[in-house]
Amino acid sequence: MSKTEIIASVSGGKDSTAMCLHFIEQGVEFKPVFMDTGWETAETYEYVRGYLPGVIGEITWLRAQVELPEELEIVAQHYESRLGHHSPMIRVCIKKGLFPSKMRRWCTESLKTKPMREYLAGLDFDPVDAVGIRAAESVSRSKMPEREWSDFFNCEIWRPLIRWSEQDVIDIHTRHGVRPNPGYLNGATRVGCWPCIYASKKELNHFSRDEERVSLLEDLEDTITALGRARIEARGEVPKHGRSGWFMNPAPKRDPETGKRSGAHWPIRKVLEWAKTKRGGKQFELFLPPERERGCMRWGLCDTGVEQ
């Protein structure tokens, strides 16, 4: 790889950090890049901004630019003041008047893959995008090749850790005396959006302890509901659904005539209460990613736990 410029996608998670440490061990030059959604945990931002650069070198931060009209800019700044930082995620939610979902997963495209593609296209050399994905994480990832060409990114995607085990990841951290993202030590199974639309019950129970973020999301759901209804009514239409929410109804009933599941959302606190139940031993089936993964999970732009 001595003749190739490598861009290392960094999430703040254990696997992407291990990938960078692997490059350092092998004497491979690379440029770490972090995609900022504005929806990560405070501990992840502190880790990526304050700790990792001392380990893997200076990190380039990429962030989607989201312009809003003046009246919506005020709303966005209100929530950003509560977060303590700029948030493309909140801005796109406000701009669209809706949240990302399994059916409309615009979060990956708007906040991660498009900004990354623009960054790669602006380089004055032919890059290779290196991502920290491991086959052991899921069946779908076990089928991914170590290398493949991406027409979307117009470059080669390289997965140098594809055959690594989780123990390999832990071992390389240990060899270099590198501490993991504090989130893992506090009980998190993944590093990424807080919360992710594909959160499991275990992850949601962990999220429920962050009352400040839960309260913010609760209020944001009210705001997005009002913005969405106003937009629909302005078109002279009648809203088909009630309240907007970060999560769809996790246990929807099927319509007896169409056989389709209800598209209703649940407010975040109801979802968190539901996450405490163990009836049937089921996880959030609707929240888990499809077997054929795309976006941030496929391209290594966030860190995910092992799928059950």
C-alpha positions, 0 to 999 in steps of 0.5 A: 500500500506504499503507493496509495493514499489511505483515508481511515474512517474513524467513528470513535469505536473500538474497531476503527481505532484498532484499524488505525493502530494496525496501520501504525504497527505496519508502518502504513501511512493514513489520514483519519477522518471522522464524520460528525452527525452532531448526535453522538454522545458527549463522551465520544466527542471528548474521546475523538477530539481530546484523546484519539489524536494523541494516539493516531494523529490529527483527525479531519472532521467532516460535517454536513452543512444544513441551511435553514430559514430564519424561523427554523434556524432559531429552533435549531439553535435552541436545541443545539444550545441544549446539546452544547454543540452544532448538530446536523442531525437535528437540523435535518430533522427540523428541515424535513419535519420528520425523523429518520426511520427504517423506511426513510433512512436519510440519516446515513445518506445526508449526514455521512455518505454524501459528505464523505463522497464530497470529501473524497472527490475533492482530494488531489490523489486517488484514495482508498477508504479503509473501514473497520468492519469485522466479519464476526459482527454479523452474517451479512458482514461475514460475506463482505470482501476485504476489498471492493470498488464503490461506484458511489464513493468512486474509490476502493473500499478496504476492510483490513480487519475483516477477519479479526476477532473481538479479542484481536481488537482488544489485544491491539488496544492493550499492546499500545496502552490505548483506552477504549471509548469510555462508553464501552466501560459504561455499558454501551455495546455500540458507538454512534448516534445516540440513540440510533434508529436501530437500537436494541432493547439493551441499548435503549435501557442504557440510553434511558440513563441519560435523562438529559438526552431523553428529555431533549428527544422528548421535546424534539418529538413535539417540535417535529410533530408540530412542524410536520403537521404544519407542512402537511396542512399548508399543502391543504392535506390532512395528516395521516398519522398522529405524533412523530417519534424517533422510533416506530411502534415496536410491536405493531398490529397488522391491518386485517384488510391489507395485512400491513403493519401500522406506521404509528410512532411511539413517544420516546418514554413509552419506547423506553418503558417497553424496552424494559419488558422481556415478554417472548424474549424478543428484541426490537425486531423493527429497529434492527438493521436488515440483513443486507446492510448499507450506509454507515454500518456497511461502510464503517462510518459508525461502530456497531455491536455484535448482532444477536 
